[in-house]
Structure formats: structure tokens, C-alpha cells
Amino acid sequence: MQSEQYENIIATFYEEGTTSETMFVGLASEVGEVMSERVKETRRGVECSEEILDELSDVLFYVTSIAVSRGGSLEKLMNHNVNKLIEREAFGKVEKRKCKCIMCGVETDDTLCGLC
């Protein structure tokens, strides 16, 4: 799914009376639910990946909604974040790790190795 498609779909699910404040409270609440699942993992020693991914999808809803309400988009957020990471790497603040090719698993600098 493309980011603009996602933005259009989620916009149809806004409840009447949704305000900027309810968006921020909703975001905080969903982040709390992600952390609640993480606590369960830690206490029980079991992986709750599906539950965490479910809650992260709710976080994505609120992050995207807040961005759009402020004249941004999910695509703009992604691009901004990548540019920020590249800038941090250039100044030695972060080190880029090798990736694995999604097709064959070979270690590469990108998601595709170009060999397969």
C-alpha cells in the first residue's frame, strides 16, 4: 500500500469531534499499549510480536493523522527521517549497518544485492 492511499483510507475512520488534542492523547495511549505488551514480554519471558505489531499499527494511525493535520504526510515523515539519519551518519553520530538482501540474504548496503 502506498502512503497516500493509507492516508486517504484512515481519514474515513476519524470519529466526529476528533480534535488535535484527541489525536495526541490517542497517540500517547497507543504508545502506552505498545509498552504494556513489552512489559508482558519481559515479565513472562515470551515474545508478543503480533500484539506489539498490532499496537504499532495504531501508533501509525495517530502519527500519520497528526502529520496530515499539520500539512505533512507519511511520505514526508519517512523522507525527513531518512535524511536526518544520513546527516547523523555524516557527522559520525550513527553508524549505518549492513542490510541483508530480501531475495537471497546476502549482506549488502541495500535491500537488494543486485546479484539475484
MOPAC internal coordinates of N, CA, C and O (Angstrom, degrees):
PM7 1SCF
backbone

  N    0.0000 0     0.00 0     0.00 0    0    0    0
  C    1.4552 1     0.00 0     0.00 0    1    0    0
  C    1.5271 1   108.79 1     0.00 0    2    1    0
  O    1.2310 1   121.07 1   -42.44 1    3    2    1
  N    1.2922 1   115.57 1   137.56 1    3    2    1
  C    1.4593 1   122.08 1   177.50 1    5    3    2
  C    1.5345 1   109.58 1   -80.52 1    6    5    3
  O    1.2310 1   120.86 1   -28.68 1    7    6    5
  N    1.3301 1   115.96 1   151.32 1    7    6    5
  C    1.4655 1   119.80 1  -176.35 1    9    7    6
  C    1.5292 1   112.24 1   -60.98 1   10    9    7
  O    1.2310 1   119.96 1   141.35 1   11   10    9
  N    1.3194 1   117.68 1   -38.65 1   11   10    9
  C    1.4675 1   119.91 1  -179.96 1   13   11   10
  C    1.5313 1   111.23 1   -66.79 1   14   13   11
  O    1.2310 1   120.81 1   142.61 1   15   14   13
  N    1.3262 1   116.06 1   -37.39 1   15   14   13
  C    1.4700 1   120.41 1   175.71 1   17   15   14
  C    1.5183 1   109.78 1   -59.64 1   18   17   15
  O    1.2310 1   121.23 1   132.84 1   19   18   17
  N    1.3331 1   115.26 1   -47.16 1   19   18   17
  C    1.4684 1   121.17 1   179.95 1   21   19   18
  C    1.5255 1   110.15 1   -58.07 1   22   21   19
  O    1.2310 1   120.62 1   133.06 1   23   22   21
  N    1.3255 1   116.43 1   -46.94 1   23   22   21
  C    1.4662 1   120.80 1  -179.51 1   25   23   22
  C    1.5265 1   111.19 1   -58.28 1   26   25   23
  O    1.2310 1   120.51 1   137.28 1   27   26   25
  N    1.3146 1   116.63 1   -42.72 1   27   26   25
  C    1.4707 1   120.44 1  -179.87 1   29   27   26
  C    1.5182 1   111.88 1   -66.72 1   30   29   27
  O    1.2310 1   120.43 1   140.03 1   31   30   29
  N    1.3191 1   116.79 1   -39.97 1   31   30   29
  C    1.4672 1   120.12 1  -179.65 1   33   31   30
  C    1.5175 1   111.15 1   -67.19 1   34   33   31
  O    1.2310 1   120.21 1   132.29 1   35   34   33
  N    1.3415 1   117.20 1   -47.71 1   35   34   33
  C    1.4690 1   118.09 1  -176.38 1   37   35   34
  C    1.5191 1   112.02 1   -67.14 1   38   37   35
  O    1.2310 1   120.41 1   153.25 1   39   38   37
  N    1.3278 1   116.82 1   -26.75 1   39   38   37
  C    1.4743 1   119.65 1   178.96 1   41   39   38
  C    1.5170 1   111.35 1   -62.03 1   42   41   39
  O    1.2310 1   119.91 1   154.90 1   43   42   41
  N    1.3246 1   117.78 1   -25.10 1   43   42   41
  C    1.4662 1   120.41 1   179.88 1   45   43   42
  C    1.5282 1   111.75 1   -76.97 1   46   45   43
  O    1.2310 1   120.48 1   171.24 1   47   46   45
  N    1.3245 1   116.69 1    -8.76 1   47   46   45
  C    1.4636 1   120.62 1  -177.86 1   49   47   46
  C    1.5268 1   113.75 1  -104.09 1   50   49   47
  O    1.2310 1   119.68 1  -176.54 1   51   50   49
  N    1.3269 1   118.21 1     3.46 1   51   50   49
  C    1.4608 1   119.82 1   177.58 1   53   51   50
  C    1.5158 1   109.22 1   -66.28 1   54   53   51
  O    1.2310 1   120.65 1   -46.75 1   55   54   53
  N    1.3112 1   116.37 1   133.25 1   55   54   53
  C    1.4589 1   120.63 1   178.32 1   57   55   54
  C    1.5290 1   109.86 1   -80.53 1   58   57   55
  O    1.2310 1   121.00 1   -29.02 1   59   58   57
  N    1.3107 1   115.69 1   150.98 1   59   58   57
  C    1.4581 1   120.14 1   176.67 1   61   59   58
  C    1.5247 1   108.93 1   -59.92 1   62   61   59
  O    1.2310 1   121.34 1   -42.15 1   63   62   61
  N    1.2972 1   115.03 1   137.85 1   63   62   61
  C    1.4596 1   119.45 1   179.63 1   65   63   62
  C    1.5209 1   113.41 1    89.34 1   66   65   63
  O    1.2310 1   120.20 1  -176.84 1   67   66   65
  N    1.3363 1   117.22 1     3.16 1   67   66   65
  C    1.4683 1   120.02 1   178.39 1   69   67   66
  C    1.5228 1   109.09 1   -65.56 1   70   69   67
  O    1.2310 1   121.29 1   -51.18 1   71   70   69
  N    1.3075 1   115.14 1   128.82 1   71   70   69
  C    1.4644 1   121.36 1   179.08 1   73   71   70
  C    1.5172 1   109.29 1  -122.94 1   74   73   71
  O    1.2310 1   121.12 1    -7.27 1   75   74   73
  N    1.3001 1   115.46 1   172.73 1   75   74   73
  C    1.4652 1   120.70 1   176.18 1   77   75   74
  C    1.5270 1   109.97 1   -57.53 1   78   77   75
  O    1.2310 1   121.15 1   139.45 1   79   78   77
  N    1.3159 1   115.40 1   -40.55 1   79   78   77
  C    1.4648 1   119.77 1  -179.41 1   81   79   78
  C    1.5281 1   111.83 1   -63.53 1   82   81   79
  O    1.2310 1   120.32 1   136.32 1   83   82   81
  N    1.3367 1   117.00 1   -43.68 1   83   82   81
  C    1.4641 1   118.89 1  -179.67 1   85   83   82
  C    1.5255 1   110.69 1   -67.00 1   86   85   83
  O    1.2310 1   120.06 1   149.13 1   87   86   85
  N    1.3341 1   117.49 1   -30.87 1   87   86   85
  C    1.4687 1   120.47 1   175.93 1   89   87   86
  C    1.5291 1   110.87 1   -63.92 1   90   89   87
  O    1.2310 1   120.51 1   134.18 1   91   90   89
  N    1.3192 1   116.64 1   -45.82 1   91   90   89
  C    1.4640 1   120.07 1  -178.96 1   93   91   90
  C    1.5293 1   111.41 1   -67.70 1   94   93   91
  O    1.2310 1   120.48 1   140.46 1   95   94   93
  N    1.3119 1   116.70 1   -39.54 1   95   94   93
  C    1.4690 1   120.18 1   177.28 1   97   95   94
  C    1.5291 1   109.75 1   -65.46 1   98   97   95
  O    1.2310 1   120.67 1   138.52 1   99   98   97
  N    1.3307 1   116.32 1   -41.48 1   99   98   97
  C    1.4603 1   120.16 1   177.14 1  101   99   98
  C    1.5180 1   111.93 1   -60.91 1  102  101   99
  O    1.2310 1   120.25 1   137.77 1  103  102  101
  N    1.3229 1   117.13 1   -42.23 1  103  102  101
  C    1.4609 1   121.31 1   177.51 1  105  103  102
  C    1.5219 1   110.82 1   -60.45 1  106  105  103
  O    1.2310 1   120.68 1   131.61 1  107  106  105
  N    1.3215 1   116.31 1   -48.39 1  107  106  105
  C    1.4667 1   120.16 1   179.57 1  109  107  106
  C    1.5198 1   111.32 1   -60.13 1  110  109  107
  O    1.2310 1   120.71 1   138.99 1  111  110  109
  N    1.3203 1   116.25 1   -41.01 1  111  110  109
  C    1.4613 1   121.40 1   179.73 1  113  111  110
  C    1.5247 1   110.81 1   -62.54 1  114  113  111
  O    1.2310 1   120.22 1   135.86 1  115  114  113
  N    1.3214 1   117.19 1   -44.14 1  115  114  113
  C    1.4691 1   120.65 1  -178.94 1  117  115  114
  C    1.5210 1   111.88 1   -68.91 1  118  117  115
  O    1.2310 1   120.20 1   143.06 1  119  118  117
  N    1.3227 1   117.23 1   -36.94 1  119  118  117
  C    1.4699 1   119.79 1   175.15 1  121  119  118
  C    1.5245 1   109.00 1   -62.46 1  122  121  119
  O    1.2310 1   120.52 1   141.10 1  123  122  121
  N    1.3259 1   116.61 1   -38.90 1  123  122  121
  C    1.4631 1   120.81 1   175.94 1  125  123  122
  C    1.5237 1   111.72 1   -61.21 1  126  125  123
  O    1.2310 1   120.42 1   142.32 1  127  126  125
  N    1.3221 1   116.80 1   -37.68 1  127  126  125
  C    1.4630 1   119.94 1   178.64 1  129  127  126
  C    1.5227 1   111.59 1   -69.15 1  130  129  127
  O    1.2310 1   120.13 1   144.41 1  131  130  129
  N    1.3300 1   117.36 1   -35.59 1  131  130  129
  C    1.4706 1   120.65 1   174.00 1  133  131  130
  C    1.5184 1   109.11 1   -60.09 1  134  133  131
  O    1.2310 1   120.75 1   133.75 1  135  134  133
  N    1.3102 1   116.17 1   -46.25 1  135  134  133
  C    1.4667 1   120.73 1  -178.77 1  137  135  134
  C    1.5175 1   111.48 1   -67.10 1  138  137  135
  O    1.2310 1   120.07 1   145.51 1  139  138  137
  N    1.3118 1   117.48 1   -34.49 1  139  138  137
  C    1.4632 1   120.95 1   176.69 1  141  139  138
  C    1.5195 1   110.63 1   -61.38 1  142  141  139
  O    1.2310 1   120.26 1   137.89 1  143  142  141
  N    1.3337 1   117.11 1   -42.11 1  143  142  141
  C    1.4648 1   120.52 1   176.91 1  145  143  142
  C    1.5275 1   110.97 1   -65.72 1  146  145  143
  O    1.2310 1   120.61 1   144.07 1  147  146  145
  N    1.3139 1   116.44 1   -35.93 1  147  146  145
  C    1.4737 1   120.09 1   178.14 1  149  147  146
  C    1.5216 1   110.48 1   -65.86 1  150  149  147
  O    1.2310 1   120.11 1   140.98 1  151  150  149
  N    1.3255 1   117.39 1   -39.02 1  151  150  149
  C    1.4644 1   121.34 1   177.18 1  153  151  150
  C    1.5258 1   109.61 1   -61.49 1  154  153  151
  O    1.2310 1   120.35 1   137.30 1  155  154  153
  N    1.3329 1   116.94 1   -42.70 1  155  154  153
  C    1.4680 1   120.31 1   177.68 1  157  155  154
  C    1.5211 1   110.71 1   -59.00 1  158  157  155
  O    1.2310 1   120.67 1   137.84 1  159  158  157
  N    1.3236 1   116.33 1   -42.16 1  159  158  157
  C    1.4681 1   120.02 1   177.89 1  161  159  158
  C    1.5234 1   110.83 1   -59.53 1  162  161  159
  O    1.2310 1   121.15 1   132.82 1  163  162  161
  N    1.3072 1   115.40 1   -47.18 1  163  162  161
  C    1.4556 1   120.99 1  -176.53 1  165  163  162
  C    1.5219 1   111.56 1   -65.03 1  166  165  163
  O    1.2310 1   120.48 1   133.35 1  167  166  165
  N    1.3164 1   116.69 1   -46.65 1  167  166  165
  C    1.4644 1   120.59 1  -178.34 1  169  167  166
  C    1.5186 1   113.05 1   -67.03 1  170  169  167
  O    1.2310 1   120.96 1   136.83 1  171  170  169
  N    1.3319 1   115.76 1   -43.17 1  171  170  169
  C    1.4598 1   120.51 1  -174.31 1  173  171  170
  C    1.5282 1   113.29 1   -90.71 1  174  173  171
  O    1.2310 1   120.70 1   165.64 1  175  174  173
  N    1.3260 1   116.27 1   -14.36 1  175  174  173
  C    1.4448 1   119.56 1  -178.02 1  177  175  174
  C    1.5212 1   113.00 1    68.71 1  178  177  175
  O    1.2310 1   120.66 1  -151.33 1  179  178  177
  N    1.3335 1   116.35 1    28.67 1  179  178  177
  C    1.4662 1   121.16 1   178.70 1  181  179  178
  C    1.5279 1   109.16 1  -123.27 1  182  181  179
  O    1.2310 1   121.29 1   -25.39 1  183  182  181
  N    1.3167 1   115.14 1   154.61 1  183  182  181
  C    1.4570 1   120.12 1   179.18 1  185  183  182
  C    1.5275 1   110.17 1   -86.25 1  186  185  183
  O    1.2310 1   120.62 1   -49.29 1  187  186  185
  N    1.3200 1   116.43 1   130.71 1  187  186  185
  C    1.4671 1   122.21 1   178.69 1  189  187  186
  C    1.5244 1   109.83 1  -115.60 1  190  189  187
  O    1.2310 1   120.28 1  -135.95 1  191  190  189
  N    1.3287 1   117.07 1    44.05 1  191  190  189
  C    1.4621 1   121.12 1  -174.45 1  193  191  190
  C    1.5155 1   113.33 1   -57.34 1  194  193  191
  O    1.2310 1   120.12 1   134.64 1  195  194  193
  N    1.3164 1   117.38 1   -45.36 1  195  194  193
  C    1.4670 1   119.62 1  -178.86 1  197  195  194
  C    1.5222 1   111.21 1   -61.27 1  198  197  195
  O    1.2310 1   120.76 1   136.84 1  199  198  197
  N    1.3133 1   116.16 1   -43.16 1  199  198  197
  C    1.4708 1   120.33 1  -179.85 1  201  199  198
  C    1.5309 1   110.43 1   -65.73 1  202  201  199
  O    1.2310 1   120.77 1   138.41 1  203  202  201
  N    1.3304 1   116.14 1   -41.59 1  203  202  201
  C    1.4666 1   119.61 1   179.80 1  205  203  202
  C    1.5202 1   110.19 1   -66.05 1  206  205  203
  O    1.2310 1   120.15 1   137.12 1  207  206  205
  N    1.3282 1   117.32 1   -42.88 1  207  206  205
  C    1.4670 1   119.92 1   177.76 1  209  207  206
  C    1.5269 1   111.17 1   -62.44 1  210  209  207
  O    1.2310 1   120.46 1   142.28 1  211  210  209
  N    1.3254 1   116.72 1   -37.72 1  211  210  209
  C    1.4592 1   120.79 1   177.32 1  213  211  210
  C    1.5259 1   110.40 1   -60.72 1  214  213  211
  O    1.2310 1   120.54 1   133.33 1  215  214  213
  N    1.3166 1   116.57 1   -46.67 1  215  214  213
  C    1.4721 1   120.27 1  -179.73 1  217  215  214
  C    1.5292 1   111.03 1   -69.45 1  218  217  215
  O    1.2310 1   119.85 1   143.83 1  219  218  217
  N    1.3304 1   117.89 1   -36.17 1  219  218  217
  C    1.4664 1   120.22 1   177.45 1  221  219  218
  C    1.5224 1   111.15 1   -63.74 1  222  221  219
  O    1.2310 1   120.29 1   147.95 1  223  222  221
  N    1.3394 1   117.05 1   -32.05 1  223  222  221
  C    1.4654 1   118.59 1   176.63 1  225  223  222
  C    1.5242 1   110.35 1   -65.70 1  226  225  223
  O    1.2310 1   120.15 1   146.56 1  227  226  225
  N    1.3222 1   117.33 1   -33.44 1  227  226  225
  C    1.4649 1   120.42 1   175.23 1  229  227  226
  C    1.5331 1   110.85 1   -69.05 1  230  229  227
  O    1.2310 1   120.57 1   141.74 1  231  230  229
  N    1.3312 1   116.51 1   -38.26 1  231  230  229
  C    1.4696 1   120.62 1   175.37 1  233  231  230
  C    1.5283 1   109.10 1   -60.13 1  234  233  231
  O    1.2310 1   120.76 1   136.32 1  235  234  233
  N    1.3336 1   116.15 1   -43.68 1  235  234  233
  C    1.4669 1   120.43 1   179.17 1  237  235  234
  C    1.5221 1   111.36 1   -59.00 1  238  237  235
  O    1.2310 1   120.37 1   139.61 1  239  238  237
  N    1.3149 1   116.90 1   -40.39 1  239  238  237
  C    1.4645 1   121.43 1   177.44 1  241  239  238
  C    1.5263 1   110.17 1   -55.71 1  242  241  239
  O    1.2310 1   120.63 1   129.76 1  243  242  241
  N    1.3230 1   116.40 1   -50.24 1  243  242  241
  C    1.4668 1   119.76 1  -176.87 1  245  243  242
  C    1.5236 1   112.23 1   -71.44 1  246  245  243
  O    1.2310 1   119.69 1   139.33 1  247  246  245
  N    1.3091 1   118.20 1   -40.67 1  247  246  245
  C    1.4693 1   120.75 1   178.45 1  249  247  246
  C    1.5272 1   109.89 1   -60.27 1  250  249  247
  O    1.2310 1   120.86 1   133.45 1  251  250  249
  N    1.3201 1   115.96 1   -46.55 1  251  250  249
  C    1.4654 1   120.38 1   179.74 1  253  251  250
  C    1.5208 1   111.05 1   -64.15 1  254  253  251
  O    1.2310 1   120.33 1   135.86 1  255  254  253
  N    1.3147 1   116.97 1   -44.14 1  255  254  253
  C    1.4665 1   121.25 1  -179.75 1  257  255  254
  C    1.5195 1   111.64 1   -61.32 1  258  257  255
  O    1.2310 1   120.45 1   136.70 1  259  258  257
  N    1.3205 1   116.75 1   -43.30 1  259  258  257
  C    1.4685 1   120.50 1   179.26 1  261  259  258
  C    1.5243 1   109.93 1   -65.44 1  262  261  259
  O    1.2310 1   120.35 1   136.96 1  263  262  261
  N    1.3244 1   116.95 1   -43.04 1  263  262  261
  C    1.4683 1   120.33 1   179.17 1  265  263  262
  C    1.5275 1   110.82 1   -59.94 1  266  265  263
  O    1.2310 1   120.21 1   132.66 1  267  266  265
  N    1.3206 1   117.21 1   -47.34 1  267  266  265
  C    1.4653 1   121.41 1  -179.04 1  269  267  266
  C    1.5276 1   110.36 1   -63.60 1  270  269  267
  O    1.2310 1   120.36 1   140.14 1  271  270  269
  N    1.3300 1   116.93 1   -39.86 1  271  270  269
  C    1.4711 1   119.81 1  -179.27 1  273  271  270
  C    1.5233 1   112.36 1   -65.91 1  274  273  271
  O    1.2310 1   120.77 1   163.87 1  275  274  273
  N    1.3347 1   116.13 1   -16.13 1  275  274  273
  C    1.4644 1   120.56 1  -179.76 1  277  275  274
  C    1.5248 1   112.39 1  -110.03 1  278  277  275
  O    1.2310 1   121.29 1  -160.84 1  279  278  277
  N    1.3311 1   115.14 1    19.16 1  279  278  277
  C    1.4610 1   119.50 1   176.13 1  281  279  278
  C    1.5216 1   114.39 1    85.34 1  282  281  279
  O    1.2310 1   120.27 1  -170.28 1  283  282  281
  N    1.3220 1   117.09 1     9.72 1  283  282  281
  C    1.4537 1   120.77 1   178.95 1  285  283  282
  C    1.5177 1   110.58 1  -103.28 1  286  285  283
  O    1.2310 1   121.68 1    15.12 1  287  286  285
  N    1.3017 1   114.39 1  -164.88 1  287  286  285
  C    1.4601 1   120.91 1   177.49 1  289  287  286
  C    1.5235 1   107.66 1  -156.98 1  290  289  287
  O    1.2310 1   121.04 1   -14.48 1  291  290  289
  N    1.3064 1   115.62 1   165.52 1  291  290  289
  C    1.4632 1   120.24 1   176.21 1  293  291  290
  C    1.5225 1   109.59 1   -61.47 1  294  293  291
  O    1.2310 1   120.34 1   138.75 1  295  294  293
  N    1.3300 1   116.96 1   -41.25 1  295  294  293
  C    1.4656 1   120.42 1   178.79 1  297  295  294
  C    1.5278 1   111.27 1   -61.40 1  298  297  295
  O    1.2310 1   120.20 1   136.64 1  299  298  297
  N    1.3335 1   117.22 1   -43.36 1  299  298  297
  C    1.4639 1   120.50 1   177.92 1  301  299  298
  C    1.5283 1   111.18 1   -61.74 1  302  301  299
  O    1.2310 1   120.55 1   139.36 1  303  302  301
  N    1.3387 1   116.56 1   -40.64 1  303  302  301
  C    1.4619 1   119.86 1   177.95 1  305  303  302
  C    1.5182 1   111.15 1   -62.17 1  306  305  303
  O    1.2310 1   120.58 1   134.77 1  307  306  305
  N    1.3385 1   116.50 1   -45.23 1  307  306  305
  C    1.4639 1   120.20 1  -179.66 1  309  307  306
  C    1.5271 1   110.73 1   -62.37 1  310  309  307
  O    1.2310 1   120.36 1   133.09 1  311  310  309
  N    1.3241 1   116.91 1   -46.91 1  311  310  309
  C    1.4663 1   120.37 1   179.90 1  313  311  310
  C    1.5204 1   111.78 1   -63.02 1  314  313  311
  O    1.2310 1   120.60 1   136.92 1  315  314  313
  N    1.3166 1   116.46 1   -43.08 1  315  314  313
  C    1.4600 1   120.82 1   178.90 1  317  315  314
  C    1.5337 1   110.84 1   -59.87 1  318  317  315
  O    1.2310 1   121.09 1   136.09 1  319  318  317
  N    1.3321 1   115.53 1   -43.91 1  319  318  317
  C    1.4551 1   119.79 1  -178.73 1  321  319  318
  C    1.5225 1   111.62 1   -65.53 1  322  321  319
  O    1.2310 1   119.97 1   137.02 1  323  322  321
  N    1.3313 1   117.66 1   -42.98 1  323  322  321
  C    1.4684 1   120.61 1   178.58 1  325  323  322
  C    1.5220 1   109.94 1   -62.49 1  326  325  323
  O    1.2310 1   120.23 1   135.86 1  327  326  325
  N    1.3296 1   117.16 1   -44.14 1  327  326  325
  C    1.4673 1   120.17 1   178.63 1  329  327  326
  C    1.5217 1   111.69 1   -61.83 1  330  329  327
  O    1.2310 1   120.83 1   141.30 1  331  330  329
  N    1.3236 1   116.02 1   -38.70 1  331  330  329
  C    1.4636 1   120.28 1   178.59 1  333  331  330
  C    1.5308 1   110.50 1   -65.01 1  334  333  331
  O    1.2310 1   120.46 1   138.25 1  335  334  333
  N    1.3231 1   116.73 1   -41.75 1  335  334  333
  C    1.4653 1   120.51 1   178.67 1  337  335  334
  C    1.5264 1   111.47 1   -65.27 1  338  337  335
  O    1.2310 1   120.39 1   138.99 1  339  338  337
  N    1.3353 1   116.86 1   -41.01 1  339  338  337
  C    1.4679 1   120.79 1   177.90 1  341  339  338
  C    1.5216 1   110.02 1   -62.64 1  342  341  339
  O    1.2310 1   120.64 1   139.08 1  343  342  341
  N    1.3250 1   116.38 1   -40.92 1  343  342  341
  C    1.4671 1   120.52 1   178.26 1  345  343  342
  C    1.5296 1   110.94 1   -64.57 1  346  345  343
  O    1.2310 1   120.62 1   137.64 1  347  346  345
  N    1.3209 1   116.42 1   -42.36 1  347  346  345
  C    1.4671 1   120.05 1   178.27 1  349  347  346
  C    1.5230 1   110.55 1   -63.34 1  350  349  347
  O    1.2310 1   120.44 1   140.91 1  351  350  349
  N    1.3352 1   116.76 1   -39.09 1  351  350  349
  C    1.4621 1   120.47 1   178.52 1  353  351  350
  C    1.5298 1   109.91 1   -63.41 1  354  353  351
  O    1.2310 1   120.41 1   138.00 1  355  354  353
  N    1.3313 1   116.83 1   -42.00 1  355  354  353
  C    1.4633 1   121.32 1  -179.33 1  357  355  354
  C    1.5267 1   111.82 1   -61.78 1  358  357  355
  O    1.2310 1   120.59 1   147.98 1  359  358  357
  N    1.3218 1   116.47 1   -32.02 1  359  358  357
  C    1.4554 1   120.66 1   179.91 1  361  359  358
  C    1.5290 1   112.60 1   -95.02 1  362  361  359
  O    1.2310 1   120.60 1  -170.54 1  363  362  361
  N    1.3264 1   116.46 1     9.46 1  363  362  361
  C    1.4551 1   120.86 1   176.43 1  365  363  362
  C    1.5127 1   115.10 1    74.54 1  366  365  363
  O    1.2310 1   119.97 1  -163.46 1  367  366  365
  N    1.3329 1   117.66 1    16.54 1  367  366  365
  C    1.4672 1   120.66 1  -179.10 1  369  367  366
  C    1.5271 1   112.42 1   -82.98 1  370  369  367
  O    1.2310 1   120.31 1   154.43 1  371  370  369
  N    1.3313 1   117.01 1   -25.57 1  371  370  369
  C    1.4649 1   122.09 1   176.31 1  373  371  370
  C    1.5224 1   107.81 1  -139.09 1  374  373  371
  O    1.2310 1   121.18 1   -24.50 1  375  374  373
  N    1.3150 1   115.35 1   155.50 1  375  374  373
  C    1.4543 1   120.03 1   177.49 1  377  375  374
  C    1.5216 1   108.65 1  -116.79 1  378  377  375
  O    1.2310 1   121.22 1   -52.45 1  379  378  377
  N    1.3274 1   115.27 1   127.55 1  379  378  377
  C    1.4546 1   120.40 1   179.95 1  381  379  378
  C    1.5228 1   109.06 1   -74.15 1  382  381  379
  O    1.2310 1   121.05 1   -51.61 1  383  382  381
  N    1.3289 1   115.60 1   128.39 1  383  382  381
  C    1.4563 1   120.54 1   178.39 1  385  383  382
  C    1.5165 1   109.69 1   -91.17 1  386  385  383
  O    1.2310 1   121.55 1   -20.75 1  387  386  385
  N    1.3011 1   114.65 1   159.25 1  387  386  385
  C    1.4645 1   120.40 1   176.00 1  389  387  386
  C    1.5222 1   109.01 1   -69.03 1  390  389  387
  O    1.2310 1   121.05 1   -30.34 1  391  390  389
  N    1.3218 1   115.60 1   149.66 1  391  390  389
  C    1.4656 1   122.62 1   175.48 1  393  391  390
  C    1.5139 1   108.73 1  -104.02 1  394  393  391
  O    1.2310 1   120.82 1   -10.12 1  395  394  393
  N    1.3099 1   116.04 1   169.88 1  395  394  393
  C    1.4522 1   121.51 1   171.65 1  397  395  394
  C    1.5154 1   107.51 1  -112.65 1  398  397  395
  O    1.2310 1   121.23 1   -43.52 1  399  398  397
  N    1.3333 1   115.26 1   136.48 1  399  398  397
  C    1.4529 1   121.02 1   178.24 1  401  399  398
  C    1.5276 1   108.93 1   -58.66 1  402  401  399
  O    1.2310 1   120.56 1   -47.55 1  403  402  401
  N    1.3279 1   116.53 1   132.45 1  403  402  401
  C    1.4602 1   120.18 1  -178.21 1  405  403  402
  C    1.5225 1   112.26 1   -72.23 1  406  405  403
  O    1.2310 1   120.35 1   165.50 1  407  406  405
  N    1.3291 1   116.94 1   -14.50 1  407  406  405
  C    1.4585 1   120.93 1  -179.69 1  409  407  406
  C    1.5302 1   112.28 1   -91.13 1  410  409  407
  O    1.2310 1   120.58 1   133.66 1  411  410  409
  N    1.3530 1   116.50 1   -46.34 1  411  410  409
  C    1.4660 1   118.56 1  -172.46 1  413  411  410
  C    1.5245 1   114.45 1  -123.46 1  414  413  411
  O    1.2310 1   120.11 1   169.17 1  415  414  413
  N    1.3373 1   117.39 1   -10.83 1  415  414  413
  C    1.4571 1   119.76 1   177.92 1  417  415  414
  C    1.5133 1   115.37 1    88.37 1  418  417  415
  O    1.2310 1   119.27 1  -179.70 1  419  418  417
  N    1.3379 1   118.99 1     0.30 1  419  418  417
  C    1.4618 1   122.77 1   178.96 1  421  419  418
  C    1.5221 1   109.21 1   -66.89 1  422  421  419
  O    1.2310 1   120.32 1   -40.69 1  423  422  421
  N    1.3420 1   116.99 1   139.31 1  423  422  421
  C    1.4552 1   120.29 1   178.01 1  425  423  422
  C    1.5161 1   109.71 1   -68.56 1  426  425  423
  O    1.2310 1   120.85 1   -46.20 1  427  426  425
  N    1.3432 1   115.97 1   133.80 1  427  426  425
  C    1.4524 1   121.18 1  -173.90 1  429  427  426
  C    1.5299 1   110.05 1  -150.25 1  430  429  427
  O    1.2310 1   120.55 1    -5.22 1  431  430  429
  N    1.3223 1   116.55 1   174.78 1  431  430  429
  C    1.4693 1   120.88 1   175.38 1  433  431  430
  C    1.5233 1   111.93 1   -91.26 1  434  433  431
  O    1.2310 1   120.93 1   178.49 1  435  434  433
  N    1.3352 1   115.83 1    -1.51 1  435  434  433
  C    1.4599 1   121.11 1  -176.39 1  437  435  434
  C    1.5206 1   109.21 1  -138.49 1  438  437  435
  O    1.2310 1   120.10 1    -0.94 1  439  438  437
  N    1.3196 1   117.41 1   179.06 1  439  438  437
  C    1.4606 1   120.33 1   179.37 1  441  439  438
  C    1.5248 1   112.91 1   -78.57 1  442  441  439
  O    1.2310 1   120.48 1   166.00 1  443  442  441
  N    1.3416 1   116.69 1   -14.00 1  443  442  441
  C    1.4708 1   122.03 1   175.10 1  445  443  442
  C    1.5256 1   108.08 1  -126.34 1  446  445  443
  O    1.2310 1   120.58 1   -44.60 1  447  446  445
  N    1.3356 1   116.49 1   135.40 1  447  446  445
  C    1.4592 1   120.38 1  -176.06 1  449  447  446
  C    1.5236 1   113.58 1   -81.49 1  450  449  447
  O    1.2310 1   120.15 1   159.67 1  451  450  449
  N    1.3340 1   117.32 1   -20.33 1  451  450  449
  C    1.4478 1   120.57 1  -178.18 1  453  451  450
  C    1.5110 1   113.26 1    83.74 1  454  453  451
  O    1.2310 1   120.26 1   178.97 1  455  454  453
  N    1.3134 1   117.10 1    -1.03 1  455  454  453
  C    1.4753 1   121.45 1  -179.66 1  457  455  454
  C    1.5136 1   112.03 1   -98.82 1  458  457  455
  O    1.2310 1   119.76 1   152.16 1  459  458  457
  N    1.3174 1   118.07 1   -27.84 1  459  458  457
  C    1.4664 1   119.76 1  -174.25 1  461  459  458
  C    1.5141 1   113.14 1  -101.10 1  462  461  459
  O    1.2310 1   120.10 1   180.00 1  463  462  461

